[in-house]
Amino acid sequence: MRMETKEENNSMCGTICLKYLLLTFNLLFWVTGGAVLTVGMWTLVDRSDYVSLLGSSSYSASAYVLVAAGAVVILTGVVGCCGTLRESRSLLVVYSILLLCIFLLEIAAGVLASVYYHQLDEELQQNLKETMVQKYQQPGEETITRAVDKLQQEFKCCGSNSSSDWSASPWILSPDNDRQVPDSCCKTPSEHCGRRDHPSNIYRVEGGCITKLEKFILSQLKILGAVGIAIAFLQLVGMMLVCCLYRNLKEEPY
C-alpha cells in the first residue's frame, strides 16, 4: 500500500514538473513566434521596394512563409497552454499536430531560401541591369523608379554594374533630359545634380549596386535561416515534453 502511494506521488510530482516545463517552453515559443512574425513582416514591408527589382518571387515567398509560421506559432502557444493547464490529452494531440505543421512550414521556407541563395547571383546579373536601366522613370513603372532611387541612396551606389550603365537608359537618352545619371546617384542629392557624373559628385562603387544588393539579400537569408533553426530546436524540445506529459496523464473519461 505504501509502495503504491509513493509511486502515485512520484507520478504526480513528475506531471507537475512537466506542466511547468511545458508552460515555460510555451512562453519561449510565444516570444520566438513574435520574432518570426516581426522578421517576416519587416522583410515584406520595409524591404518591399527591393522585391520589385528581383526576377523571381522566391525571396518574398520565404518571407510570407515566415509570417504564416509566426502566426501558427502564436496560435500553437495558446493551444499548448490550454492543454497543459487543463491536462487535456486531446488538446495535447492538437498541439503536437500544430508543432508538426510549423516544422513543415520551416522546411518549406528553408528550401525556398536555399534554392534562392544559390540562384541569386545569376538572377541579379540577368535581371537587375535591364530592370534598372530600361524601366527607370518610364510610364507605369513608379514602383521600380522608387526602388532604384532608394537602392542607390541607401547602398551608396550607381548603376547595376557601374554608373556607365545609365548611358543606355531611355530616360537618360530622351531629348528633354539633361542628366547623365539619376539624381539618386549623387553623394549630395539635389534637383538636377545628376548632370555631372564625376567621381567627386556621384557614387562609384566597384561591382555596382548588384554587389551591394546581393550582400544585403544574402544577409537577410541568413537571418531567416537562423530564426528557422532556433524554432526547429525549440520544437524538438516541445515535442519531447508533450510526449512525456501525454504519457503521464490519465486517459480522459468519455
C-alpha positions, 0 to 999 in steps of 0.5 A, a space after each residue: 500500500 505504501 509502495 503504491 502511494 509513493 509511486 502515485 506521488 512520484 507520478 504526480 510530482 513528475 506531471 507537475 514538473 512537466 506542466 511547468 516545463 511545458 508552460 515555460 517552453 510555451 512562453 519561449 515559443 510565444 516570444 520566438 513566434 513574435 520574432 518570426 512574425 516581426 522578421 517576416 513582416 519587416 522583410 515584406 514591408 520595409 524591404 518591399 521596394 527591393 522585391 520589385 527589382 528581383 526576377 523571381 518571387 522566391 525571396 518574398 515567398 520565404 518571407 510570407 512563409 515566415 509570417 504564416 509560421 509566426 502566426 501558427 506559432 502564436 496560435 500553437 502557444 495558446 493551444 499548448 497552454 490550454 492543454 497543459 493547464 487543463 491536462 487535456 490529452 486531446 488538446 495535447 494531440 492538437 498541439 503536437 499536430 500544430 508543432 508538426 505543421 510549423 516544422 513543415 512550414 520551416 522546411 518549406 521556407 528553408 528550401 525556398 531560401 536555399 534554392 534562392 541563395 544559390 540562384 541569386 547571383 545569376 538572377 541579379 546579373 540577368 535581371 537587375 541591369 535591364 530592370 534598372 536601366 530600361 524601366 527607370 522613370 518610364 510610364 507605369 513603372 513608379 514602383 521600380 523608379 522608387 526602388 532604384 532611387 532608394 537602392 542607390 541612396 541607401 547602398 551608396 551606389 550607381 548603376 547595376 554594374 557601374 554608373 556607365 550603365 545609365 548611358 543606355 537608359 531611355 530616360 537618360 537618352 530622351 531629348 528633354 533630359 539633361 542628366 547623365 545619371 539619376 539624381 539618386 546617384 549623387 553623394 549630395 542629392 539635389 534637383 538636377 545634380 545628376 548632370 555631372 557624373 564625376 567621381 567627386 559628385 556621384 557614387 562609384 562603387 566597384 561591382 555596382 549596386 548588384 554587389 551591394 544588393 546581393 550582400 544585403 539579400 544574402 544577409 537577410 537569408 541568413 537571418 531567416 535561416 537562423 530564426 528557422 533553426 532556433 524554432 526547429 530546436 525549440 520544437 524538438 524540445 516541445 515535442 519531447 515534453 508533450 510526449 512525456 506529459 501525454 504519457 503521464 496523464 490519465 486517459 480522459 473519461 468519455 
